């Protein structure tokens, strides 16, 4: 059995889901998801809302073979930090543990904790797992107009992530994509017929502070997290931020010929890996 902790927003959930499902193909195990982190943080479990995938959530933690799994999220997280130093529990694997072969061959149930955003983990992705991520029909139907608009060859989608990336806690790590980055990227993709479709968690900030961007023919898409994600994935060309959310929108889009531009540095912290894929334009 693989116990996989789900946490964070939709992009993080996708990294956790696809890694654990791909790992299950290698190990021949089933996966169940532990979701009690959402009792403590202001996030929602969105992956099961947007995609037609099996909702395998561990409801009764007492059915787990490991007493560790029955503990609440805060206690588990504290023990995991200690375990990274002392290795009390060999069945716990975190994304700081980069020896993927040991996770694949461990001869018992495993507990996965982390975001798994590293090319070493991405490289084991099973194509069948990726192909299983089919958007629910009701989401596709209600966004048909916008999806058709952004899928035109001349359109350029732009994801501008603000929010906690620019908080005092994170600004020295994640404040990578400034207005200069977006304008340089747009100038690579734009044609005379282009419309720029902007997706952001802070539309007002973009309107008031990105004056160079606003000189282009700009339209804003701001519906909901799951709706915006689907529309973004349909863009014929896409400029992403250093965000797991737009990384997956770029990865899952149906247009195999689209151009994707991403930041050459995923973080200002050199210890954080760049997870841009081959074929993406890095600036």
Buried (B, 14 or more C-beta within 10 A) or exposed (E): BBBBBBBBBBBBBBBBBBBBBBBBEBBEBEBBBBBBBBEEEEBEBBBBBBBEBEEBEBEEBEEBEBEBBEBEBEEBBEBBEEBEEEEEBEBBBBBEBEEBEEBEEEEEBBBBBBBBBBEEBBEBBBEEBEEBBEBBEEBBEBBEEBBEBBBEEEBBBBBBBBBEBBEEEBEEBBBBBEBEBBBEBBEEBBEEEBBBBBBBBBBEBBBEEBEEBBEBEBEEBEBEBBBBBBBBBBBBBBBBBBBBBBBBBBBBBEBEEBBBBBBEBBBBEEEBBBBBEEEBBEE
